[in-house]
Every structure is written in C-alpha cells, then in structure tokens.
C-alpha cells in the first residue's frame, strides 16, 4: 500500500468511525460505509486539507469510493 492510500484510509476511519477492515478500495462511502452527503463533503474537505490540494465540486461528485479518492489524490499530488 502507498503512503497516500494509508493516509486516505486513516482519514476515512477517523471521520466515519468505521472499522479499518471495512475500508477497502471498492467500498462506497454511502452504500458500504454509511456516509451521508455531509459526511462525504467533510471527507473531501479533509482530503484537501491533509494533501494540500483543491478538489473542484464537479470532481468531488465523482469520488464515491475509497479507490476513487486514492486515485484522484495520487493523480493530483504528483
């Protein structure tokens, strides 16, 4: 696992109060991890803060799984 992947998963565990084992790349924030729309916005804001990036609204709407978040952050922190 990459450092980014580990950090993204740690943020999700912290923000959503879910078990680390549930946070798999294919896990949907809403369907698998129980996040509501506010939780998702808070996750995006925390990703922006922790990784020093900006995720535009049109892009944040496309980030619905753990893997989506990792891929976006890896792409935009190079």
C-alpha positions in Angstrom: 0.0 0.0 0.0 1.1 3.5 -0.8 1.5 6.2 1.8 -1.4 8.1 0.2 -3.6 5.0 0.4 -2.8 4.5 4.1 -3.4 8.2 4.9 -6.7 8.3 2.9 -7.9 5.2 4.7 -6.9 6.5 8.1 -8.9 9.7 7.4 -11.9 7.7 6.5 -11.7 5.5 9.6 -11.4 8.7 11.7 -14.2 10.7 10.1 -16.7 7.9 9.6 -15.9 5.9 12.8 -15.8 2.7 10.8 -13.5 -0.3 11.3 -10.3 -0.3 9.3 -11.2 -3.7 7.7 -14.3 -2.2 6.1 -12.3 0.5 4.3 -11.4 -1.4 1.1 -10.7 0.3 -2.3 -14.0 -0.7 -3.7 -16.0 0.4 -0.7 -18.6 3.1 -1.4 -18.7 5.9 1.1 -22.5 5.9 1.1 -23.5 2.3 0.4 -20.8 0.4 2.2 -19.5 2.8 4.9 -22.8 4.6 5.8 -21.7 8.1 4.9 -24.4 10.7 4.2 -23.9 13.7 2.0 -22.5 15.8 4.8 -20.0 13.1 5.7 -18.8 13.0 2.1 -18.3 16.7 2.0 -16.4 16.6 5.2 -14.2 13.8 3.8 -13.4 15.8 0.7 -12.6 18.9 2.8 -10.2 16.8 5.0 -8.5 15.2 1.9 -8.0 18.8 0.6 -6.5 19.9 3.9 -4.3 16.9 4.5 -2.9 16.7 1.0 -2.8 20.4 0.1 -5.0 20.1 -2.9 -8.2 21.5 -4.2 -10.9 19.2 -5.4 -13.5 21.1 -7.5 -17.2 20.3 -6.9 -17.6 18.7 -10.3 -14.7 16.3 -9.4 -15.8 15.7 -5.8 -19.1 14.4 -7.1 -17.3 11.6 -9.0 -15.4 10.5 -5.9 -17.8 7.9 -4.4 -15.4 5.1 -3.3 -12.3 4.7 -1.3 -10.4 3.8 -4.5 -11.8 6.9 -6.3 -10.4 9.1 -3.6 -7.0 7.4 -3.6 -6.7 7.6 -7.4 -7.7 11.3 -7.5 -5.3 12.3 -4.8 -2.4 10.3 -6.3 -3.0 11.9 -9.6 -3.2 15.5 -8.2 -0.3 15.4 -5.8 2.5 14.5 -8.3 
